Amino acid sequence: MTEGTGSGAVRRRQYPDWVVIATLASGGVVVSLEKTAVVPLLPEYPRIFGASSDDVSWMVTITLLSAAVATPIVSRLADMFGKRRMLLIAMVMMVAGSFAASIGGTFFWALVGRGLQGFAGAVIPVGISILRDALPQRKIAGAVSLMSASFGIGSALGLPMAGLIYERLGWRATFWVVGVIGAALIAAIVVVVPESRVRAPGRFDYEGALVLSGAMTALLLAISKGGVWGWGSYPILGLFAAAAVLLAVWFPLELRKGDPLVDLRTSALPPVLLTNVAAVLVGFSMYANMLVTTQQLQLSRETGFGFGLSVLVAGLTMIPAGLAMVAAAPVSARLTNTFGAKVTLVAGCAVMAAGYLSRVLLVHSVTGIILGAVIVSVGTAMAMAAMPTIIMSNVPLTDTAAANGVNTLLRSVGTSTCSAAVASILASLTIQVGGAVFPGMDAFRTIFVLAGFAALAATGVSCLIPRSRRREATHPRLHAAPGEPRPAPADRKGEIMITGTMLADDGRTPVPGGLVTVLDRGGVPVDWDRGDDGGRYAVVLPGDGRYVLVATQQQWRPVSEAVTFSGAPGSHDIRFPGRLMLTGQVRHGRRAVAGALVILVQPAGENHGAARSDRQGRYELPLPRPGTYILTVVEPDGVTTHTRRVILPAPNTVIDVELGGKPPPTGLRI
């Protein structure tokens, strides 16, 4: 659903596309810097703040929780009120958190700052959606690949940078340096990045946001603290139970709303659903590489397999992995443009699995460990670049930020689960050397095997992803036959936005919950949208010309129209020709029964309509949604009744009712 005066993106001044790409990719780098900057200092924070190690772990946990709450909300608001606007708000919150922690100087203010920094979790999904709206089609795959890889760059740079800054400038500088970089980036976004006019109108789903926030907070808190508090402890079991109850409330709540926070019907489409499942597995697999590599290199030489590297040197060894993610960006873009994003995702997950096989074997040298980390990082870059592309090819173009936000949220569930699993394995599979306890080699190999199996599972799930609903051509035709859509030249975005309302046959009453699909004259899907509670819809077209609009709704006859649109945004209402009806005849023997009252209710008691049979015994009721109903017939005497259970599986169902004697089985004639 979209609203506005145009499509694509608006630029007050035209900047080269590479400037926009570089600016948004820098946002991904800053976000990953913020996430990793505290990791090398976790052993130092108890001394700095005079707190316990358990308390200090909240420096990571609170950012995880705030990101889980903020990402779906900010992403949905980006679709509704502007992607650049919400990107700036997320960045401002991150910068405010950085300076709050640095200036406050206490453990409390450090936690407040880390909580605000969690808003930056929405930067990458919203930024990727901006790239889709702002760039010509042939450049999107490469730009998305680079922005996805930027996460790895920041992670690789964050570890050594944090150690170096801490040694030279102190712990406060690890926050304010990120804040200064973020502030500079905010200025660049204001100047360079265009605002998209693609908007999703409607009421924000406050109830859904509140329930989902509670559910994700309970779930991720239980996962992240299970190893510390005990997986069988009452707090952890209570958190898991709370998450289950809240999700059980949230799913039907979202299905009833015309403007949900997360469109579950769209999320249930096989390409979207399977990609989100793969996101959880990829998140688990990729995070093991980031968590364990530096620990393995910093392990004492006394163990016989550790290398005793300092925090700074161990962090520097991660730079090749970050650079490999950048190098993989054009490769994944080429694969996506040539064979499709599904092939890229399958290949990326398979490369990750191969990388973990090498990590199991190459454990006796720093070079071998770096090589294994590089292979895993290349696969990670390919997988992370492919997933947003698959998502955006299967959801309405007005919902790309929200859909990417959900994918990012589910990936964080995978990373949180991996973090808990890694901590548990490292604590349970240990060795003793000179009275000191260290993680054993079996612990590291077990982690790599688990991560490898997760990558293999992601590969299998990715193979099941069906063809996308909408294939966005990377090399559009420069010429079109008369009346056919004329795509914009390859170096600019020529999309137009069409809004409208689905109406009943009277031309005035809105019809909620309908589905509008737009195809070009060759039958190729262009875009689609699900109407809100007011019947409003919107679609984004690749250019002017003639298109076919097909509208469906469960209780109305489908309608199709061939419409020619000019190059300007416009409005087009769709009128359904009539309701789908439940019809039949009431008979007694071979005689039609006139004046019988026919009532249709749900087993729960909700009334769906009543009608009197005419002289021929025929009746007609508006067709309800598919499901099980109770059909009751009251004879003209007003006393005798007949009741049976019926299943309405399809439109225009005919149910004839025979009164008297032993009633024959209900016949459904479609």
C-alpha positions as CSV (number, residue, x, y, z in Angstrom):
1,M,0.0,0.0,0.0
2,T,1.5,3.3,-1.0
3,E,0.7,6.9,-0.9
4,G,2.4,9.9,-2.3
5,T,2.9,11.9,-5.4
6,G,5.5,9.8,-7.1
7,S,7.6,6.7,-6.9
8,G,11.3,6.0,-6.7
9,A,13.3,8.5,-4.8
10,V,13.5,12.3,-4.7
11,R,16.8,14.1,-4.9
12,R,17.2,17.8,-4.4
13,R,20.5,17.5,-6.1
14,Q,21.5,14.6,-8.4
15,Y,24.6,12.8,-6.9
16,P,26.3,9.9,-8.7
17,D,24.9,6.5,-7.7
18,W,28.2,5.4,-6.3
19,V,28.1,8.2,-3.8
20,V,24.7,7.1,-2.5
21,I,25.9,3.5,-2.4
22,A,29.1,4.4,-0.5
23,T,27.2,6.6,2.0
24,L,24.7,3.9,2.8
25,A,27.4,1.1,2.9
26,S,29.3,3.3,5.4
27,G,26.2,3.2,7.6
28,G,26.5,-0.6,7.7
29,V,30.2,-0.2,8.7
30,V,29.3,2.2,11.5
31,V,26.6,-0.1,12.8
32,S,28.9,-3.1,13.0
33,L,31.6,-1.0,14.6
34,E,29.1,-0.1,17.3
35,K,28.2,-3.7,17.9
36,T,31.8,-5.0,18.1
37,A,33.6,-2.1,19.8
38,V,32.6,-3.3,23.3
39,V,33.6,-7.0,22.7
40,P,37.4,-6.7,23.4
41,L,36.7,-4.6,26.5
42,L,34.3,-7.0,28.2
43,P,37.1,-8.5,30.4
44,E,38.1,-4.9,31.4
45,Y,34.6,-3.6,32.2
46,P,34.3,-5.3,35.7
47,R,37.4,-3.4,36.8
48,I,36.4,-0.1,35.1
49,F,32.8,0.0,36.5
50,G,33.3,-2.0,39.7
51,A,30.7,-4.5,38.5
52,S,30.5,-8.3,38.3
53,S,31.0,-10.1,35.0
54,D,27.4,-11.1,35.0
55,D,26.3,-7.4,35.3
56,V,28.8,-6.4,32.6
57,S,27.3,-8.9,30.1
58,W,24.3,-6.6,30.0
59,M,26.4,-4.3,27.9
60,V,25.8,-6.8,25.0
61,T,22.4,-8.1,26.1
62,I,20.7,-4.7,26.3
63,T,21.8,-3.8,22.8
64,L,20.5,-7.1,21.5
65,L,17.1,-6.6,23.1
66,S,16.7,-3.0,22.0
67,A,17.6,-3.9,18.4
68,A,15.0,-6.7,18.5
69,V,12.4,-4.2,19.6
70,A,13.4,-1.3,17.3
71,T,14.2,-3.1,14.1
72,P,10.7,-4.2,13.1
73,I,9.1,-1.0,14.3
74,V,11.6,1.4,12.6
75,S,11.4,-0.7,9.4
76,R,7.6,-0.5,9.3
77,L,7.6,3.2,10.1
78,A,10.2,3.6,7.3
79,D,7.6,2.2,4.8
80,M,4.9,4.5,6.2
81,F,6.7,7.8,6.8
82,G,9.9,7.8,4.7
83,K,12.9,5.5,4.6
84,R,15.5,8.2,4.8
85,R,13.7,9.9,7.7
86,M,13.6,6.7,9.8
87,L,17.2,5.9,8.8
88,L,18.3,9.3,10.2
89,I,16.3,8.8,13.4
90,A,17.9,5.4,13.9
91,M,21.4,6.9,13.3
92,V,20.6,9.9,15.7
93,M,19.6,7.4,18.4
94,M,22.8,5.5,17.9
95,V,24.9,8.7,18.1
96,A,23.0,9.9,21.2
97,G,23.7,6.5,22.9
98,S,27.4,6.8,22.1
99,F,27.7,10.2,23.7
100,A,25.5,9.3,26.6
101,A,27.8,6.4,27.5
102,S,30.9,8.4,27.0
103,I,29.8,11.6,28.8
104,G,27.9,9.8,31.6
105,G,30.9,7.8,32.5
106,T,29.1,5.3,34.8
107,F,27.8,1.8,34.4
108,F,24.2,3.1,34.3
109,W,24.9,5.5,31.5
110,A,26.8,2.9,29.6
111,L,23.8,0.7,29.7
112,V,21.5,3.6,28.6
113,G,23.9,4.3,25.8
114,R,24.1,0.7,24.7
115,G,20.3,0.5,24.7
116,L,20.0,3.5,22.4
117,Q,22.6,2.1,20.1
118,G,20.4,-0.8,19.5
119,F,18.2,1.4,17.2
120,A,21.0,1.1,14.7
121,G,19.9,-2.5,14.0
122,A,17.4,-1.1,11.5
123,V,20.0,0.8,9.5
124,I,20.9,-2.1,7.1
125,P,17.4,-3.3,6.2
126,V,16.1,0.3,5.7
127,G,19.3,1.2,3.8
128,I,18.8,-1.7,1.5
129,S,15.3,-0.7,0.8
130,I,16.5,2.8,0.0
131,L,18.9,1.3,-2.6
132,R,16.0,-0.5,-4.2
133,D,14.0,2.7,-4.6
134,A,16.9,5.0,-5.6
135,L,19.0,3.0,-8.0
136,P,18.5,1.8,-11.5
137,Q,17.7,-1.9,-11.6
138,R,21.0,-3.1,-13.0
139,K,22.9,-1.6,-10.0
140,I,20.7,-2.9,-7.2
141,A,22.3,-6.4,-6.8
142,G,25.8,-5.0,-6.5
143,A,24.8,-2.2,-4.1
144,V,22.9,-4.7,-1.9
145,S,25.9,-7.0,-1.9
146,L,28.2,-4.2,-0.8
147,M,25.9,-3.0,1.9
148,S,25.5,-6.5,3.2
149,A,29.3,-7.0,3.2
150,S,29.7,-3.7,5.1
151,F,28.7,-5.5,8.2
152,G,31.7,-7.8,7.9
153,I,34.0,-4.9,7.3
154,G,32.9,-3.1,10.4
155,S,33.1,-6.3,12.5
156,A,36.7,-6.9,11.3
157,L,37.8,-3.3,11.9
158,G,35.9,-3.0,15.2
159,L,37.9,-5.5,17.2
160,P,41.4,-4.1,16.6
161,M,40.2,-0.5,16.5
162,A,38.5,-0.8,19.9
163,G,41.7,-2.3,21.4
164,L,43.9,0.4,20.0
165,I,41.6,3.2,21.0
166,Y,41.3,1.8,24.5
167,E,45.1,1.5,24.9
168,R,45.7,5.1,23.7
169,L,42.6,7.1,24.8
170,G,40.6,5.1,27.3
171,W,37.3,3.3,27.3
172,R,35.2,6.5,26.9
173,A,36.8,7.0,23.5
174,T,35.5,3.7,22.2
175,F,32.0,5.3,22.5
176,W,32.7,8.9,21.4
177,V,34.8,7.9,18.4
178,V,31.8,5.8,17.1
179,G,29.6,8.8,17.9
180,V,31.7,11.2,15.9
181,I,31.8,8.9,12.9
182,G,28.1,8.4,13.1
183,A,27.4,12.2,13.3
184,A,29.5,12.7,10.2
185,L,27.6,10.0,8.4
186,I,24.3,11.6,9.4
187,A,25.4,14.8,7.7
188,A,26.3,12.8,4.6
189,I,22.9,11.1,4.5
190,V,21.1,14.4,4.8
191,V,23.0,15.8,1.8
192,V,23.4,12.7,-0.4
193,V,20.7,10.1,0.2
194,P,17.4,10.7,-1.5
195,E,14.0,10.2,0.2
196,S,11.7,7.7,-1.3
197,R,8.1,8.6,-2.1
198,V,7.0,5.0,-1.8
199,R,4.8,5.1,1.3
200,A,2.5,2.7,3.0
201,P,-0.5,4.6,4.4
202,G,-2.7,3.5,7.2
203,R,-2.7,3.3,11.0
204,F,0.4,2.1,12.7
205,D,-0.1,-1.2,14.5
206,Y,0.6,-0.2,18.1
207,E,-0.9,-3.4,19.6
208,G,1.1,-5.7,17.3
209,A,4.3,-3.7,18.0
210,L,3.8,-3.9,21.8
211,V,3.0,-7.7,21.8
212,L,5.9,-8.5,19.4
213,S,8.3,-6.4,21.4
214,G,7.4,-8.3,24.6
215,A,7.7,-11.7,22.9
216,M,11.1,-11.0,21.3
217,T,12.4,-9.5,24.5
218,A,11.4,-12.5,26.5
219,L,12.7,-15.0,23.9
220,L,16.1,-13.3,23.4
221,L,16.6,-12.6,27.0
222,A,16.0,-16.3,27.8
223,I,18.4,-17.4,25.1
224,S,21.2,-14.9,26.0
225,K,20.9,-15.5,29.8
226,G,20.1,-19.2,29.8
227,G,23.7,-20.2,30.3
228,V,24.2,-17.8,33.3
229,W,20.9,-18.3,35.1
230,G,20.5,-21.9,34.2
231,W,18.4,-23.4,31.4
232,G,16.1,-25.1,33.9
233,S,15.8,-22.1,36.3
234,Y,12.4,-20.6,36.9
235,P,13.3,-17.2,35.4
236,I,14.4,-18.8,32.1
237,L,11.4,-21.2,31.9
238,G,9.1,-18.3,32.7
239,L,10.6,-16.2,29.9
240,F,10.2,-19.0,27.4
241,A,6.6,-19.4,28.5
242,A,5.9,-15.7,28.3
243,A,7.4,-15.6,24.8
244,A,5.2,-18.5,23.7
245,V,2.0,-17.0,25.2
246,L,2.7,-13.6,23.6
247,L,3.4,-15.1,20.2
248,A,0.2,-17.1,20.5
249,V,-1.6,-13.8,21.0
250,W,0.3,-11.9,18.4
251,F,-0.3,-14.2,15.4
252,P,-4.1,-14.1,15.4
253,L,-3.9,-10.4,16.3
254,E,-1.9,-9.6,13.1
255,L,-4.1,-11.8,10.9
256,R,-7.1,-9.7,11.9
257,K,-5.6,-6.4,11.1
258,G,-5.7,-4.7,7.7
259,D,-2.5,-2.7,8.5
260,P,-0.4,-5.2,10.5
261,L,3.1,-4.5,11.8
262,V,4.1,-7.7,10.0
263,D,2.0,-9.1,7.1
264,L,1.9,-12.7,8.1
265,R,0.1,-13.7,4.9
266,T,2.9,-12.3,2.9
267,S,5.5,-13.8,5.3
268,A,3.8,-17.2,4.8
269,L,4.5,-17.2,1.0
270,P,7.0,-20.0,0.4
271,P,9.9,-17.8,-1.0
272,V,9.6,-15.4,2.0
273,L,9.1,-18.1,4.6
274,L,11.9,-20.3,3.5
275,T,14.3,-17.3,3.2
276,N,13.5,-16.3,6.7
277,V,14.1,-19.8,7.9
278,A,17.4,-19.7,6.1
279,A,18.1,-16.4,7.8
280,V,18.0,-18.0,11.3
281,L,20.3,-20.8,10.2
282,V,22.7,-18.4,8.4
283,G,22.7,-16.1,11.5
284,F,23.7,-19.1,13.7
285,S,26.4,-20.3,11.3
286,M,28.1,-17.0,10.5
287,Y,28.2,-15.8,14.2
288,A,30.3,-18.8,15.2
289,N,33.1,-17.5,12.9
290,M,33.0,-14.1,14.5
291,L,32.8,-15.2,18.1
292,V,35.4,-18.0,18.2
293,T,38.2,-17.0,15.9
294,T,39.7,-14.3,18.1
295,Q,39.2,-16.5,21.2
296,Q,41.0,-19.3,19.5
297,L,44.0,-17.1,18.6
298,Q,44.2,-15.4,22.1
299,L,44.2,-18.8,23.9
300,S,47.3,-19.4,26.0
301,R,50.2,-21.3,24.4
302,E,50.2,-23.4,27.5
303,T,47.2,-25.3,26.2
304,G,49.3,-26.7,23.3
305,F,47.0,-25.4,20.6
306,G,46.6,-21.8,21.5
307,F,48.7,-19.0,20.0
308,G,48.7,-16.4,22.8
309,L,48.0,-13.4,20.6
310,S,47.1,-10.1,22.1
311,V,43.6,-8.6,21.7
312,L,44.9,-6.1,19.2
313,V,46.9,-8.7,17.1
314,A,44.0,-11.2,17.2
315,G,41.7,-8.4,16.0
316,L,44.0,-7.6,13.1
317,T,43.8,-11.2,11.9
318,M,40.1,-10.7,11.2
319,I,40.8,-7.9,8.7
320,P,41.4,-10.4,5.8
321,A,38.0,-11.9,6.5
322,G,36.4,-8.5,6.3
323,L,38.2,-7.6,3.1
324,A,37.1,-11.0,1.6
325,M,33.5,-10.0,2.2
326,V,34.0,-6.8,0.2
327,A,35.7,-8.8,-2.6
328,A,32.8,-11.2,-2.7
329,A,30.3,-8.5,-3.2
330,P,30.8,-8.2,-7.0
331,V,30.9,-11.9,-7.4
332,S,27.5,-12.4,-5.6
333,A,26.0,-9.5,-7.6
334,R,27.1,-11.2,-10.9
335,L,25.7,-14.5,-9.7
336,T,22.4,-12.8,-8.8
337,N,22.1,-10.9,-12.1
338,T,22.9,-14.0,-14.1
339,F,21.2,-16.9,-12.3
340,G,19.0,-15.3,-9.7
341,A,19.3,-14.6,-5.9
342,K,18.3,-18.2,-5.0
343,V,21.5,-19.6,-6.7
344,T,23.6,-17.0,-4.9
345,L,22.0,-18.0,-1.5
346,V,22.5,-21.7,-2.1
347,A,26.2,-21.1,-3.2
348,G,26.8,-18.9,-0.2
349,C,25.5,-21.4,2.3
350,A,27.5,-24.2,0.7
351,V,30.7,-22.1,0.8
352,M,30.0,-21.5,4.5
353,A,29.7,-25.2,5.1
354,A,33.0,-25.8,3.2
355,G,34.6,-23.1,5.3
356,Y,33.7,-24.8,8.6
357,L,35.0,-28.1,7.3
358,S,38.3,-26.4,6.8
359,R,38.0,-24.8,10.3
360,V,37.7,-28.3,11.8
361,L,40.9,-29.4,10.0
362,L,43.1,-26.3,9.9
363,V,43.5,-25.6,13.6
364,H,47.3,-25.9,14.1
365,S,48.4,-22.6,12.5
366,V,47.4,-19.0,12.4
367,T,47.4,-19.1,8.6
368,G,45.0,-22.0,8.5
369,I,42.6,-20.3,11.0
370,I,42.6,-17.1,8.9
371,L,42.1,-19.1,5.7
372,G,39.1,-20.9,7.2
373,A,37.7,-17.6,8.5
374,V,38.1,-16.0,5.1
375,I,36.2,-18.9,3.4
376,V,33.3,-18.6,5.9
377,S,33.2,-14.9,5.4
378,V,32.9,-15.2,1.7
379,G,30.0,-17.5,2.0
380,T,28.4,-15.2,4.6
381,A,28.7,-12.2,2.2
382,M,27.0,-14.1,-0.6
383,A,24.2,-15.4,1.6
384,M,23.5,-12.0,3.3
385,A,23.4,-10.3,-0.1
386,A,21.0,-12.8,-1.6
387,M,18.4,-12.8,1.2
388,P,17.2,-9.2,0.9
389,T,17.0,-9.6,-2.9
390,I,14.8,-12.6,-2.6
391,I,12.6,-10.9,0.0
392,M,12.2,-7.7,-2.1
393,S,11.3,-9.8,-5.2
394,N,8.4,-11.5,-3.3
395,V,6.7,-8.7,-1.2
396,P,4.9,-5.6,-2.4
397,L,7.3,-2.9,-3.3
398,T,5.7,-0.7,-0.6
399,D,6.7,-3.2,2.2
400,T,10.4,-3.8,1.4
401,A,11.7,-2.2,4.6
402,A,9.4,-4.0,6.9
403,A,10.0,-7.3,5.2
404,N,13.8,-6.8,5.4
405,G,13.5,-5.8,9.0
406,V,11.7,-9.1,9.9
407,N,14.5,-11.0,8.0
408,T,17.1,-9.1,10.0
409,L,15.2,-9.8,13.3
410,L,15.1,-13.5,12.6
411,R,18.8,-13.5,11.7
412,S,19.5,-12.0,15.2
413,V,17.6,-14.9,16.7
414,G,20.1,-17.2,15.0
415,T,23.1,-15.1,16.2
416,S,21.7,-15.0,19.8
417,T,21.2,-18.8,19.8
418,C,24.7,-19.3,18.5
419,S,26.1,-17.0,21.2
420,A,24.4,-19.1,23.9
421,A,25.5,-22.4,22.3
422,V,29.1,-21.2,22.0
423,A,29.3,-20.0,25.6
424,S,27.8,-23.3,26.8
425,I,30.2,-25.5,24.8
426,L,33.3,-23.5,25.7
427,A,32.3,-23.8,29.4
428,S,31.6,-27.5,29.3
429,L,34.4,-28.9,27.2
430,T,37.5,-27.7,29.1
431,I,41.0,-28.8,30.0
432,Q,43.2,-27.9,33.0
433,V,46.7,-26.7,32.6
434,G,48.7,-25.8,35.7
435,G,45.6,-25.3,37.7
436,A,44.0,-23.0,35.1
437,V,40.9,-24.0,33.1
438,F,40.8,-23.4,29.3
439,P,38.4,-24.4,26.6
440,G,39.6,-27.6,24.9
441,M,40.2,-28.2,21.3
442,D,37.1,-30.4,21.2
443,A,35.1,-27.4,22.2
444,F,36.2,-25.4,19.2
445,R,35.8,-28.3,16.8
446,T,32.3,-29.0,18.2
447,I,31.3,-25.4,17.6
448,F,32.6,-25.6,14.0
449,V,30.7,-28.8,13.4
450,L,27.5,-27.3,14.7
451,A,28.0,-24.2,12.6
452,G,28.8,-26.3,9.5
453,F,25.6,-28.3,10.0
454,A,23.6,-25.1,10.3
455,A,25.1,-24.0,7.0
456,L,24.2,-27.3,5.4
457,A,20.7,-27.0,6.7
458,A,20.5,-23.5,5.3
459,T,21.7,-24.9,1.9
460,G,18.9,-27.4,1.9
461,V,16.3,-24.9,2.8
462,S,17.5,-22.5,0.2
463,C,17.2,-25.2,-2.5
464,L,13.5,-25.4,-1.7
465,I,12.8,-21.7,-2.3
466,P,10.5,-21.5,-5.3
467,R,10.7,-19.0,-8.1
468,S,10.1,-15.4,-7.1
469,R,6.7,-13.9,-7.7
470,R,8.3,-10.9,-9.4
471,R,11.5,-11.2,-11.4
472,E,13.1,-7.7,-11.7
473,A,15.0,-7.7,-14.9
474,T,18.6,-6.4,-14.6
475,H,18.8,-5.4,-18.3
476,P,15.4,-3.9,-19.2
477,R,14.4,-3.4,-22.8
478,L,15.2,0.0,-24.2
479,H,12.3,-0.2,-26.7
480,A,8.7,-1.4,-26.3
481,A,5.9,-2.1,-28.7
482,P,3.1,0.4,-28.9
483,G,0.9,0.2,-25.8
484,E,3.5,-1.9,-23.9
485,P,5.2,-0.7,-20.7
486,R,8.3,1.4,-21.6
487,P,11.0,0.9,-19.0
488,A,13.3,3.7,-18.1
489,P,16.8,3.8,-19.6
490,A,19.2,1.6,-17.6
491,D,20.9,4.6,-16.0
492,R,17.8,6.0,-14.2
493,K,14.8,5.0,-12.3
494,G,11.5,5.5,-14.1
495,E,9.0,3.9,-11.8
496,I,5.5,5.4,-11.3
497,M,3.1,4.8,-8.5
498,I,-0.6,4.1,-8.8
499,T,-2.9,4.3,-5.8
500,G,-6.6,3.5,-5.6
501,T,-9.5,1.8,-3.7
502,M,-11.2,-1.5,-4.2
503,L,-15.0,-0.8,-4.3
504,A,-18.2,-2.8,-4.2
505,D,-20.5,-2.9,-7.2
506,D,-22.3,0.2,-6.0
507,G,-19.1,2.2,-6.6
508,R,-19.0,3.7,-3.1
509,T,-18.5,1.0,-0.5
510,P,-14.8,0.0,0.1
511,V,-14.0,-3.7,0.0
512,P,-11.2,-4.5,2.5
513,G,-8.7,-7.3,2.3
514,G,-8.6,-7.6,-1.5
515,L,-5.5,-8.5,-3.5
516,V,-4.4,-6.5,-6.6
517,T,-1.8,-8.0,-9.0
518,V,-0.3,-6.0,-11.8
519,L,1.1,-7.7,-14.9
520,D,2.6,-6.4,-18.1
521,R,1.1,-7.3,-21.4
522,G,3.3,-10.3,-21.6
523,G,1.8,-11.7,-18.4
524,V,4.9,-11.0,-16.3
525,P,4.1,-9.9,-12.7
526,V,5.2,-6.4,-12.0
527,D,3.9,-5.7,-8.4
528,W,1.1,-6.6,-6.1
529,D,-0.5,-5.3,-3.0
530,R,-3.0,-6.3,-0.3
531,G,-5.8,-3.8,0.4
532,D,-6.1,-2.4,3.9
533,D,-9.3,-2.1,6.0
534,G,-10.4,0.8,3.8
535,G,-9.8,-1.1,0.6
536,R,-6.9,1.1,-0.3
537,Y,-4.1,-0.3,-2.4
538,A,-1.0,0.9,-4.3
539,V,1.4,-0.5,-6.8
540,V,4.7,0.6,-8.3
541,L,5.0,0.2,-12.1
542,P,8.4,0.2,-13.9
543,G,7.2,2.8,-16.5
544,D,4.3,4.1,-18.4
545,G,2.2,2.0,-20.8
546,R,-0.6,-0.6,-20.6
547,Y,-0.9,-3.1,-17.8
548,V,-3.3,-5.7,-16.7
549,L,-4.8,-5.3,-13.2
550,V,-6.3,-8.4,-11.5
551,A,-8.3,-7.9,-8.3
552,T,-9.6,-10.7,-6.1
553,Q,-11.4,-10.9,-2.7
554,Q,-12.8,-14.0,-1.0
555,Q,-16.3,-12.7,-1.0
556,W,-16.5,-10.9,-4.3
557,R,-16.3,-11.9,-8.0
558,P,-12.8,-11.3,-9.4
559,V,-12.2,-8.6,-11.9
560,S,-9.5,-7.7,-14.4
561,E,-8.8,-4.6,-16.4
562,A,-6.4,-3.5,-19.0
563,V,-5.4,0.0,-18.2
564,T,-2.9,2.5,-19.8
565,F,-1.0,4.7,-17.5
566,S,1.0,7.8,-18.4
567,G,4.4,8.5,-17.0
568,A,2.9,10.4,-14.0
569,P,1.7,9.0,-10.7
570,G,-2.1,8.5,-10.8
571,S,-5.1,7.0,-9.1
572,H,-7.3,4.1,-10.3
573,D,-10.2,2.6,-8.4
574,I,-11.2,-1.0,-9.0
575,R,-14.9,-2.0,-8.8
576,F,-15.9,-5.6,-8.2
577,P,-18.8,-6.7,-10.4
578,G,-20.8,-8.4,-7.6
579,R,-20.6,-10.6,-4.5
580,L,-20.0,-14.3,-4.6
581,M,-23.1,-16.0,-3.4
582,L,-24.2,-19.1,-1.6
583,T,-27.3,-20.3,-3.4
584,G,-29.5,-23.4,-3.3
585,Q,-33.0,-24.7,-3.3
586,V,-35.2,-25.9,-0.4
587,R,-37.3,-28.9,-1.4
588,H,-39.7,-31.3,0.4
589,G,-39.7,-34.4,-1.7
590,R,-39.9,-33.0,-5.3
591,R,-41.9,-29.9,-4.2
592,A,-40.1,-26.6,-3.8
593,V,-40.7,-25.0,-0.4
594,A,-41.4,-21.2,-0.5
595,G,-41.0,-19.0,2.5
596,A,-38.5,-21.1,4.3
597,L,-36.0,-19.2,6.5
598,V,-32.4,-20.2,5.7
599,I,-29.8,-19.2,8.4
600,L,-26.0,-19.5,8.2
601,V,-23.9,-19.3,11.4
602,Q,-20.5,-20.3,12.5
603,P,-20.1,-23.0,15.1
604,A,-18.9,-20.3,17.5
605,G,-22.3,-18.6,17.0
606,E,-21.5,-15.7,14.7
607,N,-24.4,-15.0,12.3
608,H,-23.4,-14.7,8.6
609,G,-26.8,-14.0,7.2
610,A,-30.4,-15.2,6.6
611,A,-32.8,-15.3,3.7
612,R,-36.3,-16.5,2.7
613,S,-36.7,-19.0,-0.1
614,D,-38.8,-17.7,-3.1
615,R,-41.6,-19.5,-5.0
616,Q,-39.2,-21.9,-6.6
617,G,-37.7,-22.6,-3.2
618,R,-34.5,-20.9,-4.1
619,Y,-32.5,-18.8,-1.6
620,E,-29.4,-16.6,-1.9
621,L,-26.9,-15.6,0.8
622,P,-23.6,-13.6,0.6
623,L,-20.8,-16.1,0.5
624,P,-18.7,-16.0,3.7
625,R,-15.0,-16.9,4.0
626,P,-14.1,-20.6,3.5
627,G,-14.7,-22.7,6.6
628,T,-17.1,-24.8,8.5
629,Y,-20.6,-23.4,9.1
630,I,-24.0,-24.5,10.5
631,L,-26.9,-24.2,7.9
632,T,-30.3,-24.0,9.5
633,V,-33.7,-24.1,7.7
634,V,-36.9,-23.1,9.4
635,E,-40.0,-24.3,7.6
636,P,-42.8,-21.9,6.8
637,D,-44.7,-23.0,9.8
638,G,-42.1,-21.3,11.9
639,V,-41.7,-24.4,14.1
640,T,-40.0,-27.2,12.3
641,T,-36.3,-26.8,11.8
642,H,-33.5,-28.6,10.0
643,T,-29.8,-28.2,10.8
644,R,-26.6,-29.5,9.2
645,R,-22.9,-28.8,9.2
646,V,-21.5,-27.6,5.8
647,I,-18.0,-26.8,4.6
648,L,-17.7,-24.0,2.2
649,P,-14.4,-24.6,0.3
650,A,-15.0,-22.5,-2.9
651,P,-17.0,-19.5,-4.3
652,N,-20.4,-19.7,-5.8
653,T,-21.3,-22.8,-3.8
654,V,-24.8,-24.4,-4.3
655,I,-26.3,-26.2,-1.4
656,D,-29.7,-27.8,-2.0
657,V,-31.6,-28.8,1.1
658,E,-34.1,-31.7,1.1
659,L,-36.7,-31.5,3.9
660,G,-38.5,-34.5,5.4
661,G,-37.5,-38.2,5.6
662,K,-33.9,-39.1,5.8
663,P,-31.9,-36.2,4.4
664,P,-29.5,-37.1,1.7
665,P,-25.8,-36.1,2.1
666,T,-25.3,-32.4,1.4
667,G,-24.3,-31.9,-2.2
668,L,-21.8,-29.2,-3.2
669,R,-22.2,-28.2,-6.8
670,I,-19.5,-25.6,-7.8
